[in-house]
Each structure stands twice: as structure tokens, then as C-alpha cells.
């Protein structure tokens, strides 16, 4: 049994190490590329959202490398993500790939099913091993997220922001040839060290932008056309409202109460959206208010075309923009998104924020308000 | 007298008799927006976010039409109407979307109806009913009685649907006595299932009268609302995973049941562009229809759809089915 899973930003680092610790053979899909998307678009239903298309591309590329079992998480509505597994299985079978698909549905769907899936996927000998590997995996997720955030921060302050890119690129290349959690952690420490040693200009006061929206588009750099990197090179400090760490905290480690941060965001969203709308619609509204309160200069909402929860959020965000006095831009992504147009919009947005900041400063000087 | 506006869109075709009778029984005047037309569509498109699907845009138009004419607008927030199931995320957020997209609205009655963990007899549901009625009259026993009466006429409406009356007609006549129930199914040589969300298949402006066009051609039209509830549950359980959308279950279950029982000659799926649920359902139903050799076509609606194009596609679809019956003997070619 050779396992694989779809890409979700840097989660594959932890996923790979976690499964390897348990003695399973893993083939992580090649990093998402235009080929991935091309394959995915070709075989997916026309109207489905972008993450599905990329997932299909990931699977086929992994299968080409020898994988025969796919692990994914499930959900049960109201977002259509819950039905991904059924459609994906149908599509792969139609294409003649004899693969197994193991879906981890939430506990409310029945504990037995979840247990069965877990024991099938993880080759469990003793639960002690699983807990040990799980702890290592959790450590890796946090560390990987920390590195991504650190690189985003360094890019905004660094004298030469491309140095950060060089280090990160090297890091991603090395991951492929690193096996096991211990070695992975060692590699990460090295990367952290070299990132911290990049010469920075402390006098900079970068524009701060919060990124909100649909979880997959925020986390997967290929899908959002590396928005963090692009903004970083413009000298912008970027913070993401959702990361794998935050997801695990909310859904696993503080189950069933939910993490403090997410619950706070629900509270912030309450005046606008008091009930759930599926996906991360409520979090999007809450995070936008949160960033406004934190004194960020602007917010960017990312959503894949026709994502239902985010459309609801999008129609509410103009009110947040008015009430909190913070510019919010929405970027819609799909397989047709052109990079040049995207970049232009980002540049224009950053220009606007800089101008706004300047005006405020000048306004203070002139009118003392 | 307090005037309550009910926009003719989204879940209107499922619950209008229930809502209207309820408020009228309480002594309010119910104002329904007119059938969708060009002005309503245009004002909806202007006030709604671009990415939305057509029915939600039209719904915004209906609210926009009503806003100066009534004291309250009734847009319940229907989160779940069956255990462990949900409605579409856009229905979940509908009152909020409307609130923040259209200016100068009268107060919206956005009662939360969440039966994900409760049933219709639970106190939570009774509380929701009271919530909805209290704007008109603050008397819980009157509200309870009004709901009971409304429920009765709603049952009559459901009965009509189960007899094969199309909801557009049933809304007009659920309160009258009538003789001929099955007028729709008389003398036909072909039956076609028009499947999709109720707000797509019953809004005659959005789908350019497709149902009456089919009936005029002498075709019996079946819709998901006409299929028995138990059958829907039975056939939707064939899916490898529990269907967690109530409307998705109805659409898939009814289509599967008609396909399996061989009661339809063809299926026309009416979908609105950008419908997230449909993107899943279409794939499931098309696969099933293909397996059973039943013709399937998909018509996607948006605000740019032209009537001529839809007509041509429907005609071509029917012609194909006729030729298939006439020329094809269902003998597979030898290879």
C-alpha cells in the first residue's frame, strides 16, 4: 500500500513525516504546477470549484508516481467539500485507476467508520505509536507554519527580499530527500537559523495586509499565485487568517469546544453574520473585523470562483469596510486567472494603502486631527 | 393593518401556502411580489454581488420591489429542515446578504429555523414560529392556532403536488375544490423529467416557460416535487455517502427513483450558473442516466441566457428522443 494525499500548502511536510514514522510508504504529490491544474480541469465537472480540480490533478500525478491509496478528510456539509470524495472516486475509476480512497469523516458520522479508516490507513500496531507519531506531526505542522510566517515577515523587512526566496526554495527542495520526522525537524531548524540571519532594515514600517477567505486558496501557494511572496516583494507584511496550525487547533486539539481564536472571530462576526454558512464564511467576516481592530492597513479576500460560503461573506464585507474603515479587496481565483492582471490589482491595492497612510499623516500635520 | 412582504423567489415555491396562510390568519396583509420580470431581474443584478447565482440575484430584485410597499419583509433563515441535513449555504446566509446589499429596507423577519438536531414538534421550532408571528400579534395561543391552520392548507398543497400538479398551478388553486387533478398527465406520448432546484424550475421568467412549452408539445412533465417522499429517501440512500443537503437529496432521490423505475424517457436538468450544489448533483445524475441509457441534457441559466437558444436545445433534445424511438431498435452494434 503506497499512500498519497492532496496538497494543502505545507501540510504535506508533516503528513509525509507522520506516515513515515508509522512505517508506511508515502508518495506526496509533486508540487502543484500548471500541469496539475490542466489534468484536473480536463477530468473534473465544469462547474466545480478550483480546489477539486487541483485535487484531481494531484491524485493523477501521484498515481503516475506509484501511489495506490488516497487519504483525505471529509465533512458533512453545508459546503460541497463533503461530497468531493464520492465524485473523485467516480472520476478516478472512470479513468481506469484502481485506487482505494480512505475518507476520514467527522466523529458525528460514526466513530466506527473513522476507526476503521484509521486502522486501514495507518497500519496500527499500538495506539502508543500513533500518539507518538501524531505528536511529532503536530510539532511539524506548527514548525512548518512558523517558517512560512517567518519568511513572510522577513520578506517585508529584508534589505534584499529575494534572499528569503532563495532560502525557501532550497528548503522545499531538501524536503523531498528528507525522510522521517527527526531529520525533518533538523532541516527546519537550519532553515530557521538562516532565515533569522538575513540582514534586515529595522527602520522600515511596512504596510500590513491581512489575508482572509477560503482555507484552501489561502494556504496553497500555487492556487493563490503566491500572493504572500508577491506582496512580500512589494514590502508588505502579510498575515494569513487561516493556517494548518489554526485548523488543527480548532478541530482537533481543542475538540469539541473549538479554539479560542476562532471563537473570538465568531463573536466579531456576530453583528454581521450570526449563524454558520458553511466553509469558512463566518471566519472570513470575523477575521476582517479582527484585522481592522488590530490596526492593519488593508484586507484581501481570496475565493475560488463560485465558492458558496465566500459569496455570502463577500456580500457582507462592504459593510465591514464601511463600519471599520478598512479597505477590503476581493480576488476571485480559477483556472483562467491571469497572473499579470492579478499582479496589477495587488500593486494598485498596495499603492492605495500607502497613499491612504500618507494622507492620514499629512492630515495630522495640517489639521492636527 | 400590518403588511408583510413575501418575495417570490428561493423557497417561495416550497412554502408559500404555509407562510401566507400563517400571516393572514394572524390578521396581517400579505403582499407578494409579482412574477419575475425584466425590471426585477435588473434591479436584482444591480444590488447583488456579481458571483451569486441567478435565483439569488432575482431574489434581491423581489426584495427591492417590495421594500417601499410593506412594513416587514419575511425572509426566514432556514438552516436545516431535516435531521443532520442542511440547506444551501446561500440560503443560510440569505437574510444577511439581503440586509447588507440593499439599502433602506424595512425590518426583516429573519427567524432562525434550525432543525439539525431537533424535530418539528420540538420547543425550539415552536419558539421559531412564535418569533415569526410576534411582529404581527404578541399572543402565543393565537400564533399557535394560526400555524395549525396554515399547516392544514400546506398539507393540501403537498397533496396536490403528490397528485402531479405543478407547483406553479398548485399555488393558485390549493384552496379551491377542483375535479380534474391529472390534467397534466392526460394523453401524452413521452414523459420528461425537468429536474433542478424549485426556484429554477418554477420561476417561469428565469427558465423561459420551459415547463409549459413542454406540456404544449404533448409531453408529460415530472418534477422532483411530485415524487413520493419515501421513495426519495429510499433511492437517495443508494449513494455511497449520506446526502447532507435536503434539496440535494430530493433532487437526486427523485431522479434516481424515476430512472430506476423506468418512468421517464428523458431528463432535462435546469441549473443556474454557479450553483455549487448542482455541480455535484449533475455529475451524480448524469452518471446514473448514462448507465441506464436515458437521455440527459443540461440547461444552464444565467442573466444572459437567450430564449431562442433554450428553445432550440429543447427542440433538438426532443427530436433526438423521437428519432431514437423510431429508428433505433436498441440493438447494440456488433463490434
Interface residues (C-beta under 8 A of the other chain):
Chain A: X45 X46 X47 X48 X49 X74 X76 X77 X78 X79 X80 X82 X83 X85 X86 X87 X89 X90 X109 X272 X273 X274 X275 X276 X277 X278 X279 X281 X303 X305 X306 X307 X308 X309 X311 X312 X313 X314 X315 X316 X318 X319 X332
Chain B: X48 X49 X51 X52 X53 X77 X79 X84 X85 X86 X87 X88 X89 X90 X92 X93 X96 X97 X100 X101 X112 X114 X239 X240 X241 X242 X244 X245 X271 X273 X274 X275 X276 X277 X278 X279 X280 X282 X283 X284 X287
